[in-house]
Amino acid sequence: MADAALLVALLLFTVFVGASGELAALWRSWRTRRRSSYGRPFPEVAEEDVDRIVIRDFDQSEIAAVRELLNSYGIERWHREPIRVRLAMLKLADGDATKLGRLAISANQDYRDVVVSAERPEYWTHALNSPHHAREKLTKEFFEKDLRQYEQWLGRDRGRNGG
């Protein structure tokens, strides 16, 4: 809890005083590696990430349609974490608007299928099929590997539009 309070203080300092980029990088690093209640790392994302990935991965002529597909998730009261789900759809679509349409349908039926496939591919493929005695060690290993892979995808600068 003390770490969280310190990082909030650093964030406020960064925002209001205009501290160096190092503090902002520290905040982003901590924010991205935040852990769920199960102790598993997961990415925290913002709407700006969605916009950046859309521009990065899709042709200019597709952007309006892509945004419409993405915005089809998050309009219902029961839709959870719309930004995270939209990024998961973008990751799995890999610049293919047709595939994105199928993913939007899937997310609107059960968003967890899309999120797990995007954020936990190694775990989903390998750890669940491992012998029970090895699963705990592999789970942590695959979660960390999946997080690094997701962060790398999220941070890529170049795409179809030259980023």
KEKOL-60419 format. One line per field, with one value per residue: x negated, y negated, z negated of N, C-alpha, C, O in turn; residue in three letters; chain. Coordinates in Angstrom, 3 decimals, padded with zeros to 6 digits. Layout:
REM KEKOL-60419
n_c1 = X, ...
n_c2 = Y, ...
n_c3 = Z, ...
ca_c1 = X, ...
ca_c2 = Y, ...
ca_c3 = Z, ...
c_c1 = X, ...
c_c2 = Y, ...
c_c3 = Z, ...
o_c1 = X, ...
o_c2 = Y, ...
o_c3 = Z, ...
residuo = ALA, ...
cadena = A, ...
END
This chain:
REM KEKOL-60419
n_c1 = -000.809, -001.976, -003.773, -002.037, -000.913, -003.186, -003.788, -001.501, -001.869, -004.230, -003.226, -001.371, -003.180, -004.633, -002.658, -001.710, -003.970, -005.681, -007.778, -010.767, -011.036, -011.769, -010.387, -007.811, -008.144, -008.717, -006.263, -004.594, -005.737, -005.222, -002.441, -001.759, -002.649, -001.000, 000.676, 003.186, 005.821, 005.107, 002.409, 001.283, -000.347, 000.986, 001.751, 002.256, 004.189, 004.878, 007.251, 005.867, 003.986, 005.550, 006.368, 003.857, 002.956, 004.907, 004.416, 001.805, 001.974, 003.901, 005.093, 005.566, 008.027, 009.629, 010.037, 012.318, 014.342, 013.131, 013.013, 015.743, 016.419, 014.878, 016.091, 018.477, 018.308, 018.675, 020.870, 022.982, 024.382, 023.332, 020.896, 017.509, 014.456, 013.891, 011.790, 009.554, 010.564, 011.041, 008.416, 007.443, 008.940, 007.864, 005.206, 005.445, 006.659, 004.678, 004.337, 006.293, 009.337, 011.650, 011.285, 011.306, 013.990, 015.182, 014.051, 015.177, 017.838, 017.492, 016.440, 018.631, 020.270, 018.849, 016.503, 014.223, 013.071, 011.767, 009.979, 008.349, 007.163, 005.647, 004.039, 002.935, 001.604, -000.521, -000.229, 002.391, 002.097, -000.027, -000.582, 001.830, 002.078, 000.115, -001.525, -000.075, -001.805, -003.786, -002.546, -002.185, -004.719, -005.138, -002.943, -003.468, -005.798, -004.851, -002.907, -004.491, -006.010, -003.964, -003.073, -005.349, -005.439, -002.999, -003.370, -005.464, -004.171, -002.255, -003.871, -005.125, -006.369, -006.167, -003.999, -001.514, -000.984, -003.352, -003.695
n_c2 = 001.183, -001.193, -001.557, -002.085, -004.514, -006.124, -006.093, -007.328, -009.840, -010.548, -010.615, -012.749, -014.796, -014.781, -015.538, -018.050, -019.612, -019.210, -017.317, -015.450, -013.260, -010.788, -010.180, -009.980, -007.768, -005.838, -005.749, -004.791, -002.273, -001.006, -001.122, 000.421, 002.915, 003.583, 005.678, 008.203, 009.304, 011.892, 011.963, 011.941, 010.502, 007.882, 005.879, 002.356, 000.062, -002.772, -005.027, -006.482, -004.660, -002.887, -004.553, -005.143, -002.595, -001.895, -003.777, -003.061, -000.358, -000.060, -000.838, -004.169, -004.503, -002.653, -003.380, -004.747, -002.777, -000.796, -002.034, -002.212, 000.516, 001.177, -000.463, 000.804, 002.447, 001.959, 000.422, 001.523, 002.018, 004.190, 004.648, 005.023, 003.338, 001.713, 000.418, 002.059, 004.422, 003.570, 003.068, 005.668, 006.840, 005.431, 006.313, 009.068, 008.928, 007.915, 005.888, 006.539, 005.802, 007.310, 009.558, 008.201, 007.499, 010.018, 010.527, 008.475, 009.288, 011.641, 010.572, 009.138, 011.202, 012.755, 011.275, 012.236, 014.320, 013.025, 011.314, 013.109, 014.592, 012.606, 011.476, 013.584, 015.672, 017.644, 018.852, 019.826, 021.652, 023.388, 023.707, 024.539, 027.041, 028.471, 030.859, 031.311, 030.990, 029.322, 027.032, 024.666, 023.343, 022.992, 021.407, 018.855, 018.239, 018.233, 016.200, 013.942, 013.959, 013.642, 011.084, 009.509, 009.898, 008.741, 006.090, 005.425, 005.590, 003.580, 001.343, 001.074, -000.965, -001.265, -000.702, 000.149, -002.426, -003.732, -004.766
n_c3 = 000.000, -000.734, 001.348, 003.462, 002.602, 002.650, 005.390, 006.407, 005.307, 006.661, 009.269, 009.096, 008.493, 010.863, 012.710, 011.754, 011.158, 013.180, 013.462, 014.356, 017.235, 016.288, 013.919, 014.897, 016.553, 014.626, 013.317, 015.438, 015.815, 013.346, 013.347, 015.572, 014.791, 012.741, 010.434, 010.445, 008.223, 007.918, 007.989, 010.451, 013.193, 015.212, 018.069, 017.877, 019.551, 021.712, 023.284, 025.201, 026.058, 027.557, 029.701, 030.829, 031.642, 033.519, 035.555, 036.116, 037.018, 039.053, 042.369, 043.548, 044.844, 043.578, 040.968, 039.829, 039.970, 038.423, 035.910, 035.404, 035.186, 032.912, 030.998, 030.685, 028.589, 025.170, 024.773, 023.480, 020.223, 018.874, 020.025, 019.492, 018.688, 021.189, 022.676, 022.356, 023.502, 026.121, 026.972, 026.820, 028.869, 031.043, 030.976, 031.540, 034.035, 035.670, 037.642, 039.520, 040.717, 041.209, 039.593, 037.170, 037.027, 036.555, 034.073, 032.551, 032.447, 030.981, 028.569, 027.664, 026.981, 025.052, 023.398, 022.155, 023.603, 025.701, 024.341, 022.856, 024.923, 026.165, 024.129, 022.685, 024.258, 024.231, 021.736, 021.958, 024.027, 023.254, 020.357, 019.176, 020.219, 019.030, 016.830, 013.599, 011.341, 012.303, 013.018, 011.394, 011.286, 014.040, 014.667, 013.500, 014.933, 017.604, 017.422, 016.951, 019.314, 021.200, 020.474, 021.078, 023.847, 024.612, 023.778, 025.494, 027.995, 027.611, 027.392, 029.840, 032.448, 035.171, 037.883, 040.241, 041.139, 040.712, 038.187
ca_c1 = 000.000, -002.875, -004.306, -000.998, -000.814, -004.377, -003.665, -000.485, -002.531, -005.127, -002.402, -000.881, -004.328, -004.935, -001.607, -001.554, -005.226, -006.383, -009.034, -011.441, -010.439, -012.097, -009.287, -006.682, -008.466, -008.551, -004.822, -004.077, -006.236, -004.474, -001.043, -001.635, -002.905, -000.076, 001.086, 004.573, 005.982, 004.504, 000.969, 000.865, -000.485, 001.802, 001.483, 003.247, 004.135, 005.668, 007.910, 004.843, 003.376, 006.468, 006.255, 002.529, 002.879, 005.764, 003.674, 000.598, 002.182, 004.903, 005.005, 006.350, 009.385, 010.366, 010.051, 013.682, 015.024, 012.469, 013.483, 017.140, 016.390, 014.364, 017.062, 019.639, 018.119, 018.580, 022.107, 023.915, 024.054, 022.579, 019.576, 016.436, 013.156, 013.955, 010.512, 008.742, 011.150, 010.794, 007.019, 007.325, 009.461, 006.882, 004.030, 005.774, 006.990, 003.403, 004.487, 007.291, 010.643, 012.621, 011.052, 011.754, 015.448, 015.484, 013.649, 016.173, 018.980, 017.075, 016.316, 019.972, 020.866, 018.094, 015.255, 013.091, 012.416, 010.892, 008.922, 007.415, 006.399, 004.707, 003.117, 002.375, 001.501, -001.414, 000.412, 003.566, 001.665, -000.980, -000.515, 003.036, 001.908, -001.061, -001.222, 000.348, -002.926, -004.618, -001.688, -002.382, -005.941, -004.917, -001.960, -004.165, -006.711, -004.089, -002.285, -005.522, -006.335, -002.825, -003.075, -006.431, -005.037, -001.930, -003.984, -006.219, -003.180, -001.637, -004.831, -005.684, -006.176, -005.901, -002.914, -001.146, -001.026, -004.651, -003.649
ca_c2 = 000.000, -002.343, -001.746, -002.730, -005.912, -006.803, -006.274, -008.353, -011.119, -010.834, -010.993, -014.104, -015.674, -014.847, -016.279, -019.438, -020.354, -019.026, -016.613, -014.871, -012.096, -009.577, -009.880, -009.526, -006.402, -004.996, -005.579, -003.905, -000.935, -000.442, -001.021, 001.536, 004.177, 003.733, 007.079, 008.459, 009.874, 013.221, 011.817, 012.118, 009.197, 007.605, 004.525, 001.302, -000.672, -004.005, -005.286, -006.941, -003.458, -002.398, -005.451, -004.983, -001.287, -001.955, -004.520, -002.295, 000.957, -000.016, -001.840, -005.381, -004.309, -001.727, -003.844, -005.029, -001.491, -000.126, -002.691, -001.815, 001.882, 001.145, -001.106, 001.669, 003.012, 000.939, -000.361, 002.184, 001.868, 005.364, 004.685, 004.722, 002.861, 001.528, 000.060, 003.287, 005.351, 003.028, 003.334, 007.107, 007.069, 004.899, 007.184, 010.314, 008.630, 007.729, 005.043, 007.114, 005.276, 008.409, 010.315, 007.343, 007.637, 011.284, 010.371, 007.610, 010.157, 012.518, 009.778, 008.794, 012.408, 013.013, 010.533, 012.966, 015.097, 012.120, 010.822, 014.198, 014.915, 011.521, 011.180, 014.800, 016.735, 018.735, 019.541, 020.527, 022.745, 024.340, 023.988, 025.290, 028.417, 029.028, 031.706, 030.546, 030.670, 028.272, 025.933, 023.427, 022.691, 022.587, 020.332, 017.589, 018.036, 017.865, 014.903, 012.919, 013.972, 013.046, 009.647, 008.896, 009.939, 007.765, 004.759, 005.204, 005.295, 002.297, 000.269, 000.965, -002.293, -001.264, 000.146, -000.043, -003.859, -004.306, -005.129
ca_c3 = 000.000, -000.788, 002.695, 004.266, 002.170, 003.157, 006.828, 006.630, 005.011, 007.787, 010.410, 008.858, 008.635, 012.292, 013.405, 011.314, 011.091, 014.437, 013.199, 015.516, 017.875, 015.537, 013.005, 015.707, 016.975, 013.444, 013.129, 016.482, 015.550, 012.226, 013.748, 016.492, 014.106, 011.628, 010.314, 010.089, 006.887, 007.924, 008.064, 011.843, 013.855, 016.383, 018.551, 017.715, 020.803, 021.776, 024.567, 026.144, 026.633, 028.591, 030.861, 031.424, 032.306, 034.716, 036.581, 036.431, 037.622, 040.120, 043.423, 043.301, 045.363, 042.711, 039.580, 039.352, 039.772, 037.302, 034.672, 035.201, 034.665, 031.549, 030.121, 030.468, 027.256, 024.139, 024.722, 022.573, 018.808, 018.426, 020.664, 018.546, 019.158, 022.644, 023.297, 022.361, 024.472, 027.468, 027.310, 027.065, 030.219, 031.992, 030.994, 032.232, 035.432, 036.364, 038.822, 040.438, 040.318, 041.231, 038.364, 036.083, 036.969, 035.871, 032.674, 031.902, 032.161, 029.889, 027.338, 027.209, 026.406, 023.823, 023.573, 021.576, 024.654, 026.447, 023.460, 022.541, 026.131, 026.461, 023.034, 022.077, 025.267, 023.808, 020.617, 022.457, 024.888, 022.678, 018.919, 018.847, 020.681, 018.358, 015.672, 012.429, 010.459, 012.902, 013.442, 010.632, 011.776, 015.425, 014.710, 013.267, 016.053, 018.792, 017.209, 017.166, 020.742, 021.890, 020.205, 021.876, 025.253, 024.777, 023.680, 026.726, 029.034, 027.304, 027.564, 031.187, 033.025, 036.610, 038.354, 041.647, 041.453, 040.407, 036.785
c_c1 = -000.862, -003.466, -003.297, -000.877, -002.001, -004.255, -002.586, -001.083, -003.478, -004.352, -001.901, -002.004, -004.649, -003.932, -001.622, -002.843, -006.014, -007.728, -009.568, -010.684, -010.722, -010.986, -008.072, -006.917, -008.312, -007.076, -004.255, -004.498, -005.454, -003.031, -000.839, -001.790, -002.038, 000.429, 002.551, 004.627, 005.395, 002.984, 000.425, 000.764, 000.483, 001.571, 002.615, 003.084, 005.060, 006.258, 006.903, 004.136, 004.242, 006.314, 004.926, 002.423, 003.733, 005.011, 002.458, 000.893, 003.141, 004.664, 005.932, 007.803, 010.242, 010.646, 011.460, 014.442, 014.445, 012.947, 014.929, 017.222, 015.930, 015.392, 018.342, 019.518, 017.950, 019.848, 023.145, 023.450, 023.169, 021.218, 018.522, 015.190, 013.098, 012.615, 009.625, 009.258, 010.907, 009.341, 006.788, 007.828, 008.458, 005.662, 004.308, 006.100, 005.741, 003.564, 005.511, 008.686, 011.725, 012.508, 011.518, 013.272, 015.872, 015.148, 014.632, 017.420, 018.666, 017.011, 017.691, 020.719, 020.199, 016.702, 014.036, 012.348, 011.403, 009.708, 007.898, 006.563, 005.346, 003.641, 002.405, 002.173, 000.622, -000.776, 001.555, 003.169, 000.877, -000.737, 000.714, 002.934, 000.726, -000.628, -000.957, -000.832, -003.810, -003.834, -001.959, -003.604, -005.738, -003.937, -002.643, -005.074, -005.955, -003.385, -003.284, -005.882, -005.210, -002.782, -004.155, -006.039, -003.958, -002.485, -004.780, -005.270, -002.602, -002.580, -005.451, -005.382, -005.743, -004.794, -002.681, -001.280, -002.335, -004.775, -004.149
c_c2 = -001.261, -002.629, -002.474, -004.204, -006.724, -007.072, -007.293, -009.732, -011.513, -011.279, -012.421, -015.125, -015.880, -015.723, -017.756, -020.253, -020.212, -018.374, -015.982, -013.660, -010.803, -009.200, -009.385, -008.095, -005.423, -004.713, -004.619, -002.472, -000.281, -000.186, 000.187, 002.867, 004.359, 005.175, 007.172, 009.047, 011.273, 013.161, 011.977, 010.757, 009.065, 006.164, 003.572, 000.386, -001.879, -004.163, -005.748, -005.758, -002.902, -003.242, -005.258, -003.666, -001.267, -002.642, -003.733, -001.081, 000.997, -001.110, -003.004, -005.194, -003.415, -002.279, -004.115, -003.736, -000.731, -000.731, -002.317, -000.390, 001.905, 000.580, -000.304, 002.401, 001.865, 000.119, 000.247, 002.035, 003.008, 005.501, 004.228, 004.256, 002.631, 001.205, 001.298, 004.284, 004.861, 003.261, 004.820, 007.447, 006.597, 005.809, 008.450, 010.086, 008.427, 006.972, 005.524, 006.703, 006.354, 009.248, 009.511, 007.424, 008.912, 011.192, 009.486, 008.417, 011.056, 011.761, 009.415, 009.996, 012.762, 012.433, 011.313, 013.791, 014.252, 011.688, 011.915, 014.542, 013.859, 011.370, 012.406, 015.932, 017.907, 019.553, 020.413, 021.756, 023.809, 024.694, 024.816, 026.750, 029.114, 029.960, 030.850, 030.115, 029.542, 026.991, 024.622, 022.659, 022.171, 021.428, 018.987, 017.253, 017.572, 016.526, 013.783, 012.819, 013.313, 011.537, 008.941, 008.827, 008.888, 006.343, 004.428, 004.855, 003.899, 001.132, 000.142, -000.398, -002.263, -000.285, -000.144, -001.509, -004.527, -004.872, -006.450
c_c3 = 000.000, 000.584, 003.574, 003.900, 002.686, 004.648, 007.180, 006.371, 006.138, 009.012, 010.253, 009.013, 010.114, 013.025, 013.041, 011.311, 012.388, 014.255, 014.475, 016.054, 017.134, 014.578, 013.762, 016.184, 015.818, 013.201, 014.162, 016.242, 014.420, 012.630, 014.646, 015.780, 012.858, 011.600, 009.915, 008.692, 006.793, 008.022, 009.472, 012.515, 015.018, 016.799, 018.192, 018.920, 020.757, 023.179, 025.624, 026.800, 027.760, 029.850, 031.587, 032.202, 033.568, 035.845, 037.044, 037.305, 038.805, 041.141, 043.097, 043.737, 044.472, 041.319, 039.056, 039.070, 038.582, 035.979, 034.368, 034.643, 033.211, 030.574, 029.948, 029.136, 026.265, 023.995, 023.776, 021.137, 018.315, 019.102, 019.666, 019.288, 020.667, 023.303, 023.415, 023.406, 025.899, 027.893, 027.571, 028.472, 031.263, 032.107, 031.797, 033.707, 036.278, 037.681, 039.844, 039.966, 040.307, 039.965, 037.144, 035.927, 036.256, 034.382, 031.904, 031.549, 030.970, 028.560, 026.789, 026.648, 025.083, 023.990, 023.096, 022.628, 025.417, 025.584, 023.173, 023.760, 026.446, 025.383, 022.479, 023.092, 024.841, 022.693, 021.125, 023.266, 024.145, 021.214, 018.556, 019.256, 020.023, 017.230, 014.440, 011.549, 011.010, 013.178, 012.700, 011.115, 013.199, 015.527, 014.525, 014.451, 017.299, 018.627, 017.450, 018.656, 021.550, 021.688, 021.026, 023.353, 025.519, 024.743, 024.940, 027.865, 028.833, 027.605, 028.935, 031.776, 034.479, 036.956, 039.811, 042.059, 041.062, 039.006, 036.459
o_c1 = -000.531, -003.648, -003.658, -000.753, -001.843, -004.585, -002.735, -000.835, -003.527, -004.761, -002.000, -001.805, -004.902, -004.306, -001.553, -002.796, -006.913, -008.719, -008.915, -009.801, -010.006, -010.671, -007.383, -005.982, -007.832, -006.689, -003.503, -003.707, -005.065, -002.464, 000.151, -001.127, -002.331, 000.583, 003.076, 003.594, 005.204, 002.333, -000.782, 001.684, 000.759, 001.231, 003.787, 001.971, 005.913, 005.818, 007.062, 003.732, 003.725, 006.148, 004.883, 001.863, 003.332, 004.976, 002.122, 000.142, 003.192, 004.110, 006.960, 008.715, 011.466, 011.424, 011.764, 015.112, 015.181, 013.249, 015.295, 018.006, 016.532, 015.545, 019.206, 020.507, 017.184, 019.896, 024.068, 022.252, 022.342, 020.461, 018.644, 014.905, 012.325, 012.346, 009.023, 008.469, 010.602, 009.076, 006.012, 007.213, 008.226, 005.150, 003.500, 005.846, 005.742, 003.002, 005.587, 009.167, 012.628, 013.513, 012.061, 013.778, 016.803, 015.876, 014.888, 017.990, 019.484, 017.479, 017.886, 021.697, 020.884, 015.837, 012.928, 011.129, 010.310, 008.566, 006.695, 005.358, 004.268, 002.469, 001.354, 002.548, 000.990, -000.787, 001.668, 003.835, 001.081, -000.692, 000.631, 003.627, 000.369, 000.495, -001.555, -000.850, -004.510, -004.424, -001.961, -003.530, -006.121, -004.091, -002.421, -005.108, -006.373, -003.270, -002.955, -006.039, -005.466, -002.487, -003.899, -006.277, -004.000, -002.124, -004.773, -005.533, -002.479, -002.138, -006.221, -004.279, -005.028, -004.685, -003.566, -001.648, -002.429, -005.826, -004.147
o_c2 = -002.258, -003.788, -003.370, -005.054, -007.870, -008.162, -008.044, -010.676, -012.680, -012.204, -013.218, -016.191, -017.000, -016.549, -018.616, -021.475, -021.006, -018.822, -015.981, -013.116, -009.818, -008.019, -008.470, -007.295, -004.305, -003.580, -003.713, -001.550, 000.882, 000.853, 000.905, 003.842, 005.209, 005.804, 006.349, 009.261, 011.787, 014.201, 012.132, 009.945, 010.036, 005.321, 003.948, -000.013, -001.993, -003.517, -005.444, -005.839, -002.493, -002.703, -005.215, -003.634, -000.689, -002.138, -003.740, -000.798, 002.009, -002.165, -002.828, -005.678, -003.420, -001.689, -003.736, -003.618, -000.100, 000.000, -002.128, -000.124, 002.581, 001.082, -000.681, 002.916, 000.929, -000.795, -000.435, 001.936, 002.806, 006.411, 003.159, 004.726, 003.296, 001.690, 001.543, 004.914, 005.658, 003.611, 005.180, 008.245, 007.285, 006.042, 008.854, 010.958, 008.732, 007.361, 004.964, 007.190, 006.309, 009.601, 010.079, 007.418, 008.900, 011.717, 009.730, 008.245, 011.208, 012.263, 009.390, 009.832, 013.038, 013.022, 011.078, 013.941, 014.718, 011.697, 011.663, 014.762, 014.187, 011.158, 012.266, 017.068, 019.059, 020.784, 021.585, 022.788, 025.002, 025.875, 025.705, 027.603, 030.227, 029.866, 029.787, 028.985, 028.880, 025.972, 023.561, 021.449, 021.045, 020.559, 018.069, 016.111, 016.627, 015.778, 012.782, 011.721, 012.529, 010.792, 007.886, 007.821, 008.213, 005.502, 003.287, 003.921, 003.130, 000.062, -000.785, -000.923, -003.150, 000.803, -000.629, -001.804, -005.755, -005.402, -006.840
o_c3 = 000.641, 000.957, 004.337, 004.782, 003.106, 005.114, 008.144, 007.121, 006.528, 009.714, 011.186, 009.595, 010.559, 013.858, 013.919, 011.450, 012.661, 014.830, 015.519, 015.390, 017.317, 014.434, 013.311, 016.215, 016.006, 012.915, 013.802, 016.442, 014.529, 012.292, 014.501, 016.135, 012.017, 012.647, 009.164, 008.057, 005.691, 008.128, 009.655, 012.418, 015.722, 015.968, 018.206, 019.262, 019.876, 024.130, 026.806, 027.960, 028.800, 030.944, 032.817, 033.298, 034.578, 036.967, 038.228, 038.238, 039.504, 040.831, 042.444, 043.066, 044.600, 040.569, 037.925, 038.044, 037.823, 035.035, 033.208, 033.732, 032.377, 029.461, 029.156, 028.614, 026.495, 023.171, 023.330, 020.873, 017.426, 018.763, 019.068, 020.389, 021.357, 024.402, 024.460, 024.109, 026.786, 029.043, 028.456, 029.179, 032.257, 033.202, 032.634, 034.538, 037.471, 038.704, 040.938, 038.943, 039.471, 039.347, 036.197, 034.805, 035.451, 033.539, 030.725, 030.471, 030.062, 027.538, 025.574, 025.917, 024.098, 024.639, 023.578, 022.550, 025.737, 026.043, 023.242, 023.628, 026.942, 025.694, 021.853, 022.799, 025.072, 022.715, 020.766, 023.194, 024.370, 020.871, 017.709, 018.701, 020.412, 016.733, 014.271, 011.061, 010.242, 013.537, 013.325, 011.330, 013.518, 016.386, 015.315, 014.910, 017.968, 019.598, 018.087, 019.189, 022.463, 022.623, 021.606, 024.022, 026.547, 025.566, 025.400, 028.623, 029.785, 028.023, 029.184, 031.625, 034.944, 036.390, 040.517, 043.197, 041.074, 038.646, 035.291
residuo = MET, ALA, ASP, ALA, ALA, LEU, LEU, VAL, ALA, LEU, LEU, LEU, PHE, THR, VAL, PHE, VAL, GLY, ALA, SER, GLY, GLU, LEU, ALA, ALA, LEU, TRP, ARG, SER, TRP, ARG, THR, ARG, ARG, ARG, SER, SER, TYR, GLY, ARG, PRO, PHE, PRO, GLU, VAL, ALA, GLU, GLU, ASP, VAL, ASP, ARG, ILE, VAL, ILE, ARG, ASP, PHE, ASP, GLN, SER, GLU, ILE, ALA, ALA, VAL, ARG, GLU, LEU, LEU, ASN, SER, TYR, GLY, ILE, GLU, ARG, TRP, HIS, ARG, GLU, PRO, ILE, ARG, VAL, ARG, LEU, ALA, MET, LEU, LYS, LEU, ALA, ASP, GLY, ASP, ALA, THR, LYS, LEU, GLY, ARG, LEU, ALA, ILE, SER, ALA, ASN, GLN, ASP, TYR, ARG, ASP, VAL, VAL, VAL, SER, ALA, GLU, ARG, PRO, GLU, TYR, TRP, THR, HIS, ALA, LEU, ASN, SER, PRO, HIS, HIS, ALA, ARG, GLU, LYS, LEU, THR, LYS, GLU, PHE, PHE, GLU, LYS, ASP, LEU, ARG, GLN, TYR, GLU, GLN, TRP, LEU, GLY, ARG, ASP, ARG, GLY, ARG, ASN, GLY, GLY
cadena = A, A, A, A, A, A, A, A, A, A, A, A, A, A, A, A, A, A, A, A, A, A, A, A, A, A, A, A, A, A, A, A, A, A, A, A, A, A, A, A, A, A, A, A, A, A, A, A, A, A, A, A, A, A, A, A, A, A, A, A, A, A, A, A, A, A, A, A, A, A, A, A, A, A, A, A, A, A, A, A, A, A, A, A, A, A, A, A, A, A, A, A, A, A, A, A, A, A, A, A, A, A, A, A, A, A, A, A, A, A, A, A, A, A, A, A, A, A, A, A, A, A, A, A, A, A, A, A, A, A, A, A, A, A, A, A, A, A, A, A, A, A, A, A, A, A, A, A, A, A, A, A, A, A, A, A, A, A, A, A, A, A, A
END
